[in-house]
Amino acid sequence: MSLPDINKLNPAKVFDRDTILHLRIPFSFFLLPVFLFAISQASNIHAINTVIVFIALHFFIYPGSNVYNSYMDKDTGSIGGLEKPPPVTDKLYFASIWVDVVGILICLLAGWLLTLIMMGYIGFSKAYSWHGIRIKKYPWIGWCSVMFFQGGYTFMLGHMTATGIIGREWFTAKNIICMVISSLFIGGYYPLTQIYQHEEDSKRGDITVSYQLGITGSFVFATVLFLTAALMCNYYFNTYHNTFHFVLFIVSQIPTVCFFTYWFTQCFKNKSYANYRNSKMMTLISSVCMNVLFALLTFTSR
């Protein structure tokens, strides 16, 4: 694929209404739980660096990944955060450059080591979508990559930012368990976000895990990962915190479990329920519940 003319990099021309929509900035809310989980598990929070990295990640790096993925995929149907995406133009490519550069510059305010870790995430997101590598077209490799980078890796970034501990000494049993828990939740949710894109993904040659598993298989697969994550949460909270925190976790997940069960039942009867709106509702409910949970844990753990 030939790259667009670099002379078109003028931000005044790049960031029109359609480009801003493709950034899908509100979608960052759905990725916020892992970062909040990381903050909630920090005993002492470096507030300034935490705010800096939060802004860089959620308002620039995540949107940069979104807009770059839109440019590479050229979807015409619903995508994460956009039910009816605007037409794809070369402006999206240049927008991804701008927001990545600004995000990196902001992150530098928190230190060069954190910036290097952030750049590792950027590298993954580009490799995931870029046709030269296109991790996305390999179902299980793509799934493992998303599970790790949006899960455990993001927890590591957030927790290192909050604690100021960056290096080998950070990798304790407690932190590694948290990385695994984060990865399991992302790994379970990810096929559900692809469940309505099977036809469009397959036309591009992207055979996703969700496509391979099928609609029912995606729900069963997600159930197994969620249950495994819950068991690990039980061990983690009872080992490193107390039973109250695990009970708080269970109670917070009741709305998510109820909608998940309802959605699974409806899809089992009628596959048309495996659509964008139900996928978005599942993601919204789970994100709200998780964000509230980790906000509470941030204060009750002190």
C-alpha positions in Angstrom: 0.0 0.0 0.0 1.5 3.4 -1.0 1.5 6.1 1.6 -0.4 9.4 1.1 1.3 12.6 0.2 3.2 13.9 3.4 2.5 17.5 2.3 -1.1 17.0 3.4 -0.1 16.9 7.1 -1.5 20.3 7.8 -3.6 19.9 11.0 -6.1 22.5 9.9 -7.0 20.3 6.9 -6.6 17.0 8.7 -9.0 17.3 11.7 -12.4 17.8 10.1 -15.6 16.4 11.6 -15.3 13.0 10.0 -11.7 12.6 11.2 -12.7 13.6 14.8 -15.4 11.0 14.7 -13.0 8.3 13.6 -10.7 9.2 16.6 -13.5 7.7 18.7 -12.4 9.4 21.8 -15.4 8.4 23.9 -14.4 4.7 23.2 -11.4 5.3 25.6 -14.0 5.1 28.4 -14.4 1.4 27.6 -10.6 0.9 28.0 -10.4 2.9 31.2 -11.1 0.0 33.7 -7.6 -1.5 33.4 -5.9 1.8 34.0 -8.2 2.5 37.0 -7.4 -1.1 38.3 -3.7 -0.2 38.2 -4.3 3.0 40.1 -6.5 1.3 42.7 -3.7 -1.1 43.5 -1.0 1.5 44.1 -0.3 2.2 47.7 1.1 5.6 47.0 0.0 7.5 43.9 2.2 10.0 42.0 -0.7 12.2 41.1 0.9 14.4 38.5 2.5 11.6 36.5 -0.7 9.6 36.7 -2.7 12.5 35.3 -0.1 13.1 32.5 -0.1 9.5 31.4 -3.9 9.2 31.7 -4.3 12.1 29.4 -1.7 10.9 26.9 -3.1 7.4 26.8 -6.9 8.0 26.7 -7.1 11.3 24.7 -4.2 10.7 22.2 -2.7 7.2 22.1 -5.9 5.2 22.1 -7.6 7.6 19.6 -4.4 7.4 17.5 -4.8 3.6 17.4 -8.5 3.9 16.6 -8.0 6.3 13.6 -5.1 4.3 12.2 -7.1 1.1 12.4 -10.0 2.9 10.6 -7.6 4.0 7.9 -6.2 0.5 7.4 -9.5 -1.4 7.6 -11.6 1.0 5.6 -14.8 -0.3 7.2 -18.1 0.7 5.9 -20.2 -1.1 8.6 -20.3 -0.5 12.3 -17.0 -0.5 14.3 -16.2 0.0 18.0 -17.6 3.3 19.0 -19.2 4.2 15.7 -22.4 2.6 14.4 -22.2 4.4 11.1 -18.6 5.5 10.4 -17.9 8.3 8.0 -16.0 7.6 4.8 -12.3 6.8 5.2 -9.9 9.3 3.7 -6.1 9.9 3.8 -6.7 12.4 6.5 -7.1 9.6 9.0 -3.5 8.5 8.4 -2.2 11.9 9.1 -4.4 12.3 12.1 -2.9 9.2 13.6 0.6 10.7 13.2 -0.5 14.0 14.9 -2.2 12.4 17.9 0.6 9.9 18.4 3.3 12.6 18.4 1.3 14.8 20.8 0.6 11.9 23.0 4.3 11.0 23.2 5.3 14.6 23.9 2.8 14.8 26.7 4.0 11.4 28.1 7.6 12.7 28.1 6.5 15.1 30.9 6.2 12.0 33.1 9.7 10.7 32.2 11.4 8.9 29.3 11.1 5.4 30.7 7.3 5.7 30.9 7.4 7.1 27.4 9.3 4.1 26.1 6.7 1.8 27.6 4.0 3.9 26.0 5.8 3.6 22.6 5.7 -0.1 23.0 1.9 0.1 23.1 1.9 2.3 20.0 4.2 -0.1 18.2 1.8 -3.0 18.9 -1.3 -1.0 17.8 0.4 -0.1 14.5 1.6 -3.7 13.9 -1.9 -4.9 14.7 -3.5 -2.9 11.8 -0.7 -2.2 9.3 -1.0 -4.4 6.2 2.8 -5.0 6.2 2.4 -7.1 9.5 -1.3 -7.2 10.2 -1.4 -9.1 13.4 -5.1 -8.7 13.2 -5.4 -11.3 10.4 -4.0 -14.1 12.6 -6.9 -15.1 14.9 -5.1 -16.4 18.0 -1.9 -14.4 17.7 -4.1 -11.2 17.3 -6.3 -12.2 20.3 -3.3 -12.9 22.5 -1.7 -9.6 21.5 -4.8 -7.6 22.3 -5.3 -9.5 25.5 -1.7 -8.7 26.7 -1.3 -5.1 25.5 -4.7 -3.8 26.4 -4.7 -5.9 29.5 -1.5 -6.8 31.4 0.7 -4.3 29.6 -1.6 -1.4 30.2 -1.9 -2.4 33.9 1.9 -2.4 34.1 2.1 1.1 32.5 -0.6 2.5 34.8 0.8 0.9 38.0 4.4 1.9 37.2 3.1 5.4 36.6 1.2 5.6 39.9 3.9 4.0 42.0 7.0 5.4 40.3 8.6 1.9 40.4 9.9 1.2 36.9 12.2 -1.7 36.4 12.7 -5.4 37.3 11.8 -4.8 40.9 8.2 -4.0 39.8 7.5 -7.6 38.7 6.3 -9.0 42.0 3.9 -11.9 42.3 1.1 -9.5 43.3 1.6 -7.3 40.2 1.9 -10.3 37.9 -1.4 -11.7 39.2 -3.0 -8.3 38.4 -1.5 -8.4 34.9 -3.1 -11.8 34.4 -6.5 -10.7 35.7 -6.5 -7.7 33.5 -5.5 -9.8 30.5 -8.2 -12.4 31.2 -11.0 -9.7 31.3 -9.8 -8.1 28.0 -9.4 -11.5 26.4 -13.0 -12.4 27.4 -14.5 -9.1 26.2 -12.6 -8.8 22.9 -14.4 -11.6 21.0 -17.7 -10.1 22.0 -16.7 -6.8 20.4 -16.1 -8.6 17.2 -19.3 -10.7 17.2 -21.2 -8.4 14.8 -18.2 -8.0 12.4 -17.8 -11.6 11.2 -18.9 -10.9 7.6 -16.9 -7.7 7.1 -13.8 -9.0 8.7 -13.8 -12.2 6.7 -14.2 -10.2 3.4 -10.9 -8.5 4.3 -9.2 -11.8 5.1 -9.2 -11.1 8.8 -10.3 -14.4 10.4 -10.8 -13.3 14.0 -11.1 -15.5 17.1 -14.7 -14.5 17.3 -15.3 -15.6 13.7 -13.6 -19.0 14.3 -15.5 -19.6 17.5 -18.9 -18.5 16.0 -21.5 -16.6 18.0 -22.3 -19.2 20.5 -18.7 -20.2 20.8 -17.7 -16.6 21.5 -20.1 -16.4 24.5 -18.9 -19.8 25.9 -15.3 -18.7 25.4 -15.9 -15.4 27.2 -17.7 -17.2 30.0 -14.7 -19.4 30.7 -12.3 -16.5 30.7 -14.6 -14.4 33.0 -15.0 -17.3 35.4 -11.2 -17.8 35.5 -10.7 -14.1 36.1 -13.2 -14.1 38.9 -11.5 -17.1 40.6 -8.2 -15.2 40.3 -9.8 -12.1 41.8 -11.0 -14.3 44.7 -7.5 -15.4 45.3 -6.0 -12.0 44.8 -8.3 -10.0 47.0 -8.3 -12.5 49.8 -4.6 -12.8 49.7 -3.5 -9.2 49.3 -6.6 -7.3 50.6 -9.6 -8.7 52.3 -12.9 -10.5 51.7 -14.8 -7.2 51.6 -13.0 -6.2 48.4 -13.9 -9.5 46.7 -17.5 -9.1 47.8 -17.4 -5.6 46.4 -16.1 -7.0 43.1 -18.9 -9.6 42.9 -21.7 -7.1 43.7 -20.4 -4.7 41.1 -20.5 -7.3 38.4 -24.2 -8.2 38.9 -25.5 -5.8 36.2 -22.9 -7.1 33.7 -23.7 -10.8 34.4 -27.4 -10.1 34.1 -27.1 -8.4 30.7 -24.5 -11.0 29.5 -26.9 -13.8 30.3 -29.8 -12.1 28.7 -27.8 -11.3 25.5 -26.4 -14.8 25.3 -29.9 -16.3 25.7 -31.3 -14.1 22.9 -28.4 -14.8 20.6 -28.8 -18.5 21.1 -32.4 -18.2 20.0 -31.8 -15.6 17.2 -28.4 -14.7 15.9 -29.6 -11.3 14.8 -29.2 -10.2 18.4 -25.4 -10.4 17.9 -25.4 -6.9 16.6 -23.5 -3.6 17.2 -26.0 -2.1 19.7 -26.1 -5.1 22.0 -22.3 -5.4 21.9 -22.0 -1.7 22.7 -24.5 -2.1 25.6 -22.5 -5.0 27.0 -19.3 -3.0 26.8 -20.9 0.1 28.3 -22.5 -1.8 31.3 -19.3 -3.7 32.1 -17.1 -0.5 31.8 -19.4 1.5 34.1 -19.4 -1.3 36.6 -15.7 -1.8 36.5 -14.9 1.9 36.6 -17.1 2.4 39.7 -15.6 -0.7 41.3 -12.0 0.5 40.9 -12.8 4.0 41.9 -14.2 2.6 45.1 -11.2 0.4 45.6 -8.9 3.4 45.2 -10.4 5.0 48.3 -11.2 1.9 50.4 -7.7 0.5 49.9 -6.1 3.5 51.6 
